[in-house]
């Protein structure tokens, strides 16, 4: 019944840029979106992606635990993992 978690490259260059990545995510309609493939030292791509997604903050998590029941709420939520 669709995509639960979408790992989405947003770094530009050889992968999708932030704007195109978000358009793709909208067309797929995942329950959660986890951006990846961006430079952690230059978060411009991440910031641009979050702006496209209407996310106000840059809250990053060390880890994410998801349960099936959690996926029933907040379709299209963006989750950002901290890159070390």
Secondary structure, 3 states (H helix, E strand, C coil): CCCCEEEEECCCCCCCCHHHHHHHHHHHCCCEEEEECCCCCCCHHHHHHHHHCCCCCCCEECCCCCCHHHHHCCCCEEEEECCC
